[in-house]
Amino acid sequence: MRRDTKVNAGSSIYERIEDARMTDSERQVALNALRQADLFVDAFIWIAKKIGRRPVRLFLKPSLKH
Protein backbone atom coordinates (compact mmCIF):
# COMPACT_ATOMS: atom_id res chain seq x y z
CA MET A 1 0.00 0.00 0.00
CA ARG A 2 1.10 3.52 -0.60
CA ARG A 3 2.03 5.45 2.50
CA ASP A 4 -0.44 8.31 1.91
CA THR A 5 -3.45 6.02 1.44
CA LYS A 6 -2.70 3.68 4.33
CA VAL A 7 -4.93 4.28 7.35
CA ASN A 8 -3.59 3.39 10.77
CA ALA A 9 -6.32 2.55 13.25
CA GLY A 10 -4.31 3.86 16.20
CA SER A 11 -3.24 7.16 14.66
CA SER A 12 -4.68 10.43 15.80
CA ILE A 13 -6.12 13.03 13.46
CA TYR A 14 -3.14 15.28 14.19
CA GLU A 15 -0.74 12.57 12.96
CA ARG A 16 -2.83 12.06 9.85
CA ILE A 17 -2.71 15.78 9.07
CA GLU A 18 1.07 15.76 9.51
CA ASP A 19 1.38 12.78 7.15
CA ALA A 20 -0.95 14.16 4.47
CA ARG A 21 0.47 15.62 1.29
CA MET A 22 -0.24 19.35 1.46
CA THR A 23 1.59 22.62 1.63
CA ASP A 24 2.71 24.06 4.94
CA SER A 25 0.08 26.80 4.76
CA GLU A 26 -2.69 24.27 4.09
CA ARG A 27 -1.42 22.14 6.96
CA GLN A 28 -1.46 25.15 9.28
CA VAL A 29 -5.03 26.00 8.26
CA ALA A 30 -6.11 22.40 8.89
CA LEU A 31 -4.44 22.31 12.30
CA ASN A 32 -5.97 25.66 13.29
CA ALA A 33 -9.43 24.45 12.26
CA LEU A 34 -8.94 21.26 14.26
CA ARG A 35 -7.87 23.19 17.34
CA GLN A 36 -10.88 25.50 17.03
CA ALA A 37 -13.16 22.48 16.72
CA ASP A 38 -11.57 20.96 19.83
CA LEU A 39 -12.14 24.18 21.76
CA PHE A 40 -15.77 24.33 20.61
CA VAL A 41 -16.43 20.74 21.65
CA ASP A 42 -14.71 21.25 25.01
CA ALA A 43 -16.83 24.36 25.65
CA PHE A 44 -20.01 22.53 24.65
CA ILE A 45 -19.21 19.63 26.99
CA TRP A 46 -18.38 22.04 29.82
CA ILE A 47 -21.71 23.84 29.37
CA ALA A 48 -23.60 20.54 29.19
CA LYS A 49 -22.01 19.40 32.45
CA LYS A 50 -22.83 22.71 34.14
CA ILE A 51 -26.46 22.45 33.03
CA GLY A 52 -26.54 18.82 34.18
CA ARG A 53 -25.51 19.84 37.69
CA ARG A 54 -28.39 22.27 38.04
CA PRO A 55 -31.49 21.15 39.91
CA VAL A 56 -34.22 19.63 37.79
CA ARG A 57 -36.63 22.30 39.05
CA LEU A 58 -34.82 24.83 36.90
CA PHE A 59 -36.43 23.37 33.78
CA LEU A 60 -39.95 22.80 35.11
CA LYS A 61 -42.72 25.10 33.98
CA PRO A 62 -44.12 27.32 36.72
CA SER A 63 -47.71 26.55 37.47
CA LEU A 64 -50.43 28.04 39.63
CA LYS A 65 -50.57 24.93 41.82
CA HIS A 66 -47.30 25.77 43.55
Secondary structure as UniProt FT lines:
FT   TURN            3..5
FT   TURN            9..10
FT   HELIX           13..19
FT   HELIX           24..53
FT   HELIX           56..59
FT   TURN            64..65
//
